[in-house]
Amino acid sequence: MTLATCLLTGGAGFIGCALSPLLADRFERVVAMDNLHPQIHAARTRPTALDARVELIVADVCAHADWERVLAQVRPDAIVHLAAETGTAQSLTESARHAQVNVTGMACMLDALVRHAALPERIVLASSRAVYGEGEWQRHEDGAIVDPGQRGRAMLEAAQWDFPGLRALPHEAGHTALHPTSVYGATKLAQEHVLSAWAQAVGVRASVLRMQNVYGPGQSLGNPYTGIVPLFCQIARAGNSIPVYEDGAIVRDFVCVDDVARAIFAAIDADIQHTAPIDIGSGTPTTILQLAQWIARRYGAPAPTITGQYRHGDVRQACARIDAARAHLGWQPHVRLDAGLERLCAWIDAHPDTTRGSLAG
């Protein structure tokens, strides 16, 4: 596929910075569009981790005037849409902000592309495993597949963390039912639907990648709503016991940002006839307690403390089947969790007093 120009929305963020050198090698011109929100970019300056060959335009995906300015300068052949609000907990108290950026921001982009007759050949959307909610579980008794729904307030207050008699199954696009349990997840699912309907109508090839928990060097050290991995690292590095919610047996699928960048890059050129979204993860389940124990050992910190606390909207188990990514993208993860964690810890050790605003987004 002959593509000369790539537009990377949210391009100054964690994933965008990791992806930027791959794009700069692939395209004649790469333009990152980012509003440098102070929650993520404390310094409101260009991140040093953004490849020097990438142009940065400070603009908001929700602002029609900004899209007029961007598309007057850029005619994208490909778009990687990373711009999003991502805080699961924050989305419960700032629902309007998440809906505005994730859904309205997507719609503003699509309207602007039509208005300027600037339809790209390919759009790749970074979506989330949050669209699945609790996903599907299997009954021990008869093997039947069931959708247990959301763990409600009464269930969590009673410390009933699991669904009795059931075991969780891996997420798999096209098979696992979609029932988000957070406002964030609901907005990401709406984002997927908006893009799919629009792309099919106007003839643009759209690919949706559903990311599991992304971590790695460059991840936010200042954003209070970032992932738990850098948070745990900072707690242990300070010599404190890591607090672990519920009973410690929450399951997640941690995938290194470098592997995620390769997956997105592969999706740009992939001749995908497969129209379903594609799951991107390690394919390996890890409990939060296991994660905390590894990090505590790395820093010589006290053993993690199981607190029994919980967060509304959190799912009990999340892990992906990545067969479709192997088949349709020719992709598979390369970075083992222990190696990726060591790289993240080394990066944090080298930047103990910095935030993402001055480094990777």
N, C-alpha and C positions, 0 to 999 in steps of 0.2 A: 504494500500500500504506500503510495507516495504522499507523504504528509510533511509539510514544511514548517507549520506554526502550531504550537501547543499552548493553550491557555490553562493555567493551573489555579483554580479558585481555592482560597484558603492556603495559598502556596507558601506562605511564610511560617506555617505551623510545623508541628512535630513530623508528621508523615510527609508533608510537602518538602521540607528540607532534605529528608532522607531520599526522596524520589528525585530531587532536582538534578543531581549529576547524571543520572540515567537519562533523563529527558534532554539535558543539554548535549549529551553525546548523540542522541537520536534525531533531534530536530534542528533545523537551521535557526529557529527562533523560539524561545520559551519565555512566556510572560506569566509572572505570578501576580495574582490579584488578591489583596488581603487588606482588611481594615485595621490590622494591628491593634486588636481590642486589648485594653490595658489589663484585663484579667489574665491574659496569656502573655502579652508583650508589654511587660512593665516599663521598659525603656522607650517604647514606641519608636524603635529604630529597626533598621534592616538586620535580620539575624545573620550572624557570621557563618552559620551552617548552611545558609542558602547559597547554592552554587553561584560563583561570581558571573557566570555567563548568562544567568537568568535575570531578566528585567523585572523590577518590582513596581507595580502601580498600586498605590494606597487607595483603595476604593471598597465600598460596601456592596455586597451582592443584593441587599434589600433596597438600594437606592436607584431609582430609575435614571436619575441624572448621572450617576456614576457609570452605569452601563452605557449611556450615550457617549461618555468620555472614553471608556475603554474600547468600545467597538469602533470608535472613530480612528483608533490607533492600531487595532488588532483584528485580523481576519483569521480566526482559528480554524485549522483543519481538524484538530482534535482538542477536546476539553476533558480535563480530569477535574471532577467536582468534589473537592474536599471540604469546602466551606460549610461549617455546621457548628451548632451548639451541642456539646456532648455529655454534659453532666447528668447522670441518672438521678441523683438526689436533688440537684439544683432544679431539674425540670419540674419537680413537684411544687416548687415555690415560685418558679419563673416560667410557667407554662407558656405565657404569651411570647416571651423572648425566644423560646425554643421553636414554637410554631412559626414565628416571624422569620427566623433565619433559615430553618430547615425546610419549611414548606413554601412560604412566600418568597424567600430568597431564590429558591429553585425556579418558581414560576416567573419571577422578574427576569431571570437569566433567559429562560425560554422565550418569553415575550420579546425581549430585546433582540435575540437572534433572528426571530421572524421579522421584526420591524426593520432591521438592518439588512435583511436578505443575506445573513451571514451564517447559514446552517453549516455546521461542521460535518465531517464524514463520520466521526465517532465521538461519543461521550461515554466516559467511564465514571460511574458514581461509586464513591466509597460509602457503603451502607454498614449496618451493624447487626450483630447477633441479637441485639435487643428486640428486633422485630418478632422473634420467636416466643418471647416470654418464657414460661416454664417448659415449653415444647411438649413432646410426647413422652409418656411413661408406659412401662409394661407391667401388667399385673403378675405377681409371682404365682398366683394360684392357677391361672389358666393360660398365661402368655398373651392375653388380649392387650391391644394397644389402646390407651386411653389418653384423653386430654384432661389433666386434673384441674386446670384453671389456675387462678392466682391465689397465692397464700395471703389470706386476709388478715385483718388486724387481730381478730380473736385467736386465730391459729398461731400467730407470731407471739402474742402476749402469753399464750400458754406454753411457749417454747416447744411447739410441735413443728419442728423444722422440716421434716420429710412428709411425704404423702404415704400413709400407712399401706403396706402391702404392695408398693410400687417401686420400680427402679427406673431411673432416668435413661432415656435413649439419646444418642448424639443428634445434633441438629443436621438436617439435610434439606436444602432447598428443593422444592417440588414434592417433598414428602411430609415434612414437619409442618403442622398447622401453625398459623401465624396469629398469636394472641399476646401482643405486647403487655407487659405489666408495669411499664413506666411511661410517663408522658414523652420522654425522649424516644423510647422505642416506637411509640405511636406516630411521632412526627417523622421518624426515619422510614416507617412503612408507607406513610402518606407520600413522602418524597419519592420513594420507589414507584408508586402508582402513578404519580403525576408525570414522571419522566417516561415511564413505559407507554402511557396513553399518547403523550405528545410525540415521542419518537416514532411510534408506529404510524401515526397520522401524517407526519411530514417526511418520513423516509430516512431518518437518521439512525445509524446503528448504535444502540445503547447497550452497555454492559454494566451489570450491578454486582459488586463484590461485597459480601457480608462478612465483615471482619469480626473475629473473636477479640480477646483482650490484647491489645497491642502495647508493647513495652519496648524500651531500649534506650541507648545513649541519646541525649538530646531531649528526653521527655521532661515535661514541666517540673520544676522544683519549687515554683512559686504559686502555681494555680491550686487553690484548695480543692478543686473538683477534678483534679487529674486522677489517673489510675492509682491503684493501691500499691503497685510495685515500687515506684520512687518514694511514695509515702513511707512504706515499710523500711526502705533503705535509710531514709533520713532519721527515722526513729531509732533504728538499731545503731546507726553510726554515732548518734548522740549518747549511746550507752544505755538506752532505755528498753524495757520490755515491749514488744510489739503487741498491741491489743488485737485479738482475733474475735470476730463477731460469731454469733450463734454458737455452735458447738465445735467450730473449726473445720467442719466437713463440707462447707460450701465448695463446689467444684467449678473451676474455670479452665479455659484453654488459652494459654499464654503464647502469643506468637510475636517474634522479634520484628521490629520495624523494618529491618533490612529485608526480611522475607516478604513483608507486606509491600514494600516498594517494588520488589521484583514481580510480585503478582499483578500489581497495577500496571506496571510497564508491559508485562506480557499481554494483558487484556487490550492494550491499545492496538496491537497489530494482529491479535488472534483472529482467525477466520472462524468466528463462533456461529455455528448454526443453532447451538443450544441456547434457547431463549430464557431459560430459568436463571435466576441469580446464582452466583457461585460462592460457596463458603470458603473462607480463607482463615486457617488456623493451624495449629501444630498437629491437631488430631489426637493429642494426648491429654487426658484429664489430670489436673493437679488440684489438690485441696488447698484452701487458703492457709491451713495450718502447716502443710508441707512447705509452701512458699515461705511463710514466716520463719519456720525453723531453719531453712537454708540460709536466709538472709541474716538471722541472728547468729548462726555459726560463723558466717563470713566476717562479721564485725566483732565477734567475741562478746555479744550482748547477752543479757539475761534471756532465759527461755521465754517464748511468747506466752501471753496470758489470754486464756479463753474467757471472754467477758459475758457471753450470753446476750449481748446487745444485738440489735438488728436494724435494718433499714427497710422502710416500706418501698416496694417496687423492685427490690433485689430478688433475683431468681435463685433457686437452690443449686441447680446444676446447669452448666453450659459447656458444651464441647461439640466440635464439628466433625462431620465426615468430610474428607477433602478429596474424595474420588473424582468429583467433577472438575476440580482445579487441576488435578493431574491429567485428566483426559482431554480437557478443552483448552487449557492454558499451557500444558506441558510444564507445569509448576509443581514444586513440592518444597516444603520448608527445609532449610539447610542448617539453621542455628538451633542447637539443643538448648533447653531451658537453662541448664547450669552454665553453659558457655555464655548465653545471652545475659544472664544475671551478673556474671562476673564482669562482662563488658560494661554493663550499666553501673555497677558499683565502682569500677575503676574510673568511669566518667564522672560520677558524683564526687569521688575522692579528689579528682583534679579540679572540680569546680564547686567547692563547698559553699561559697557565698554568692553564687550567681543564681539567677532565675532564667527561665526560658526566654524572657524578654530580650536578653542580650546574647543568647546563644542559638538555640534551635527553634526559636519561635516565640 
